[in-house]
Amino acid sequence: MSMGTAILIAAVFVFAVICALYLSVTAGRLDRLHRRIDSSRASLDVQLARRQAVASELAASGLLDPATATVIAAAAHAAREAGDQDTRIAGDPLVNDGRRWLIESDLSGVLAEVFDDSYEVAEVMALPGGHDIVVSLAGITRRVQLTRRFHNDGVRACRQVRAHRFVRWFGLAGRTPWPSTVEMDDTPPTGLIFGPGEGRTLET
Amino acid sequence: MSRDEGAAPIPGVSGQRTLRIGIVCPYAWDVPGGVQAHVRDLAETLMDFGHFVRVITPVQDPSLLPDYADDGGRPRSVPYNGSVARLTLGMRATNHVRRWIREGEFDVVHVHEPLAPSLSLLTCWAAEGPIVATWHSSIARSRALSVGYYIAQTAMEKVSARIAVSEYARRTLVDHIGGDAVLIPNGVKVADFAEVAPLEPRNGRRVLFLGRTGEPRKGLSVLLRSWPGLRHNFPDLKLVIVGAADEADVLAQLPAEDAASLEFLGPLSDHGKARALRSADVYVAPNTGGESFGIVLLEAMSAGTPVVASDLPAFRRVLDDGRTGAVFINEDSSDLTRVLSRVLSSSAERESLAAAGSARAAEFDWSHIAADVVAVYDSVVQPGEVVKVDLRGQLMGRWGQRGSTSGVR
C-alpha cells in the first residue's frame, strides 16, 4: 500500500468519524426537542382541562346571571367533549385537532366577551366566593396563553432543525410526525388583565 | 391526562401548590448588580408565597450568602466581550451545578442571563427538564453570540420558556437567537422604599443624583451644565450625589461659587439609598443611554419622590410616557433646567407626580411580578417530574446513559 493510499484512507476515516459524531449530536438534539414538544403539548392539555373546569364551576356557581351562565356552561361543555375526544385518539393528532382548537377558541371568546370590562369583573368579585373564582379564572386563562406560546416556540425550534438537509437525508427524525403548532384564540379577557407586563393577571 | 386533574386546586394562586424552584445567578453575589438584585428579590418573594427556593451563584466570600443560596464557586476574571468579566466556569463548576441539580430535585430551574458564559450557560448544558430562562440585557456586541451560535442555539433548545425583562432584551433574543419571549418586567420591593425613615431634615431643596460620577452614560455632566442656571433660580438648592464619586473631577465642571451646593454621600447600602431617596425633593436621572429598564426610577417612585428623567425609551416606558414622572430631552441641559425648575417651583406638581409615581411603582411590586413568573413555571412544570442531570452533553456520559435510558424510553 502506498503512502498516498494510506493518507487517503485515514482522511476518509476521519471524515466518517466527524460525520457520525455530527449526526449523533443532531439526533440527540432532535430527540430532546421532540420530548420537549411532547411535554408542552401535555401541559397544554392539562391547562385547558383546568380552564374548562373553572369555567364550568363559574357557570354552576350562581354568581352569574342565568343567560351568561348558560353560554359559559355550553362553551365549557363543548370544550370538555372536544378535549375528551382528543385524548382518546391521541397518537393521531391530525384527526380532529383543528376542530378542537375552534371549540377552545369559542370558550376563550365567550369568556373574553363576558369579562371584557372591569365593571362585570368587580360585580362578580363583590359576591361571596366571587373573588376566588375570578382570580382562578384570571390565573388559568393566563396559563393557557403562556403554555400554548411555549409549545409553539418548541415546535418552531424543532421544525428548524428538521428542515435541515442532513436531517432529511439521514432520516434522523425517524417516524415522528412533522410537529404542528396549536393555533387558537387564547387571549385572556381584558377585564382580567392589568399592570405593566403584557398580560399580568390579578393574583394577590 | 385524566379529567380528575381539572378538578384539582388551581395552582394559579400563589401558595396553593408549592413548587421546588432552583434559580441560577450568573454573576458574583457579593458584587452589586441588577441581575443579582433581581434574583434576590425574586427568590425572597417566591419564598414569601410559600415555594421552596434554592439559588446557586458565584460568590467571592461564601460567608455573605443568605441561607437560601448555595455557593457556586469563585468568579474568575476573564476577558469577554471587550471587557473583563467575572464569571464562573470550568469542569469543577459544571460538576458543582450537576450535583446541585441532582440534590435539589427541582420542579423547575430558572436561569438568568442564559447566554452569559457562567453558571447559567453551564446549567442549560447540564440540566434536562423544565427550564425557564430570563433575558436581562440587550447585547449590543453580538460577535460572541455568532461565534458561539451553535452552542447558544443548542442550549436554548433546552429552555422550555423564555422571559425578557424589557423590550430591548426581547429584541436581542428575537434578532440573534430566534423565537420569542414573554415580557415580564423587573420588580421593585415597594415597601423597602416607601417605609424607611428619611435622612435628618436639612435646609433647602434637595435634588438627588445616583450613580458613579465617572460613568459618562449616567449623565451627571448634563445635570452639572444646568446647575448654575438652576442655582440662579433657587439659591437654596442642594445637589446630593450618591455613589462612587471623583469629587475633584465633578467640582472642576462647576463655577467655584456653586461648589458649596454639592453634597457627596458616597456609595450607600440599599437601605441608605432608600433613605436618601426618601429625603430628596426630586430625583434626577439624566442618563444618556445604556439603560434597558430603569429600575432606579421605580425605586424613587416607590419612595414617593418625584422623578425627572431623560426621555430614553426605557425611561419613557416606566414613566408611562411622562404621566408618572417628568421627562426632558436627552442630553439637553437647557431643557433639563426648564423641566426641573418647573417641578421645583410647584409643590402641587411635585405632589401629583409623587402620587402618580407611587401608584405606578405599585404595579411593579414584586408580589405582582413574581405571580406572573409563577404562571410561567406552572405552564412548563410536569407533574411527577423533576429537573434531571443531562448526560448527553458528555460523550462518555452518553454511552454510560445508553443502557439505563433505553428501558425508560
Interface residues (C-beta under 8 A of the other chain):
Chain A: G28 R29 R32 L33 R36 S39 S40 A42 S43 D45 V46 Q47 A49 R50 Q52 A53 V54 R80 D84 T87 D132 V135 S136 A138 G139 I140 R142 R143 L146 T147 R149 F150 D153 G154 R156 A157 Q160 V161 F194 G195 P196 G197 E198 R200 T201 E203 T204
Chain B: M1 R3 E5 G6 A7 A8 I10 P11 G12 V13 S14 E128 P130 T154 M156 E157 K158 S160 A161 R162 G178 G179 D180 V182 L183 I184 P185 E363 F364 S367 H368 I369 A371 D372 V374 A375 V376 D378 S379 V380 V381 Q382 P383 E385 R392 R398
